[in-house]
């Protein structure tokens, strides 16, 4: 994967160029010559974050094989207890 590197100054001078480069590959932004930030497309961020673009709760809960997962949470204790207001 090719990575583009720009300085903070270059980024401020031509943000559009950095954004265009980020659509293809990550852009490393340096501060005083040292890598400080990474600019990614939102799609790439979602991919790295493990989120599928456009996925919603209904789609996540209807995944194949989900019904085979053993999930048996403990029952909540809902009994009332005396309260001391002194």
Buried (B, 14 or more C-beta within 10 A) or exposed (E): EEEBEBBEEBBEEEEEBBEEBBEEBBBBBBEEEEEEEEBBBEEBEBEEEEEEEEEEEEEEEEEEEEEEEEEEEEEEEEEEEEEEEE
